[in-house]
Amino acid sequence: MQLSLPSKIIIADGAFHDLGLVSKQHGTRALLVTGKYFLEKSGLLKKLLQDLYSNNIKVTHFFDVPSNPTDESINNAIDLAKLEK
């Protein structure tokens, strides 16, 4: 298995809304790994997903991440990503 983890950190007002455009430069699929509640309750998850979808990014969302992630939770995310392939 090969895993590519390109990194780009953007710090600017509204940078959150550029996620789709930035993601598009790296491919057409994304594994979105989040905690269970914050993004959804804040309304940011809906905005984030809309931005990714509008840039033709297929998203697999793994949200079962505990406060202190374990090897098991990481392996579960990997398994989910493999299923969505």
C-alpha positions in Angstrom: 0.0 0.0 0.0 1.2 3.5 -0.7 0.0 6.5 1.2 0.6 10.1 0.0 0.2 12.9 2.6 0.7 16.2 0.8 0.7 19.1 3.2 -0.3 22.6 2.6 -1.1 25.0 5.5 -3.0 28.1 4.6 -3.6 30.8 7.3 -5.9 33.5 6.1 -9.4 34.9 6.5 -11.8 32.6 4.7 -9.2 29.9 4.1 -11.7 27.4 5.2 -13.7 28.1 2.0 -10.7 27.3 -0.2 -10.6 23.7 0.9 -12.3 22.4 -2.3 -10.0 24.3 -4.6 -6.9 23.2 -2.7 -8.1 19.6 -2.5 -8.9 19.5 -6.3 -5.1 20.1 -6.9 -4.4 16.7 -5.2 -7.1 14.5 -6.7 -10.8 13.8 -6.8 -11.3 11.9 -3.5 -10.8 12.9 0.1 -11.0 11.1 3.4 -12.4 13.6 5.9 -11.5 12.6 9.4 -13.3 14.5 12.2 -14.5 14.3 15.7 -18.0 13.2 16.4 -19.8 16.4 17.1 -18.1 19.8 16.8 -18.1 20.3 13.0 -21.7 19.2 12.6 -23.1 21.2 15.6 -21.2 24.3 14.5 -22.7 24.1 10.9 -19.1 24.0 9.5 -19.4 20.4 8.3 -22.3 21.2 5.9 -20.3 24.2 4.5 -17.1 22.1 4.2 -18.9 19.2 2.4 -20.7 21.6 0.0 -17.4 23.2 -0.9 -15.8 19.8 -1.6 -18.8 18.5 -3.6 -18.9 21.7 -5.7 -15.3 21.0 -6.7 -16.2 17.5 -7.7 -14.4 15.9 -4.7 -15.9 12.6 -3.6 -15.8 12.6 0.2 -15.6 9.6 2.6 -16.3 11.0 6.1 -14.9 9.1 9.1 -16.3 10.7 12.2 -15.7 8.1 14.9 -12.5 9.7 16.3 -12.1 9.7 20.0 -10.4 12.5 21.9 -7.2 10.5 22.1 -7.2 8.4 18.9 -6.1 4.8 19.1 -4.5 2.5 16.6 -7.9 0.9 16.3 -9.6 4.1 15.3 -6.9 4.8 12.7 -7.3 1.3 11.3 -11.1 1.8 11.1 -10.6 5.0 9.1 -8.2 3.2 6.7 -10.7 0.3 6.3 -13.5 2.7 5.5 -11.4 4.5 2.9 -10.5 1.1 1.3 -14.2 0.2 1.1 -15.0 3.5 -0.7 -12.3 2.9 -3.3 
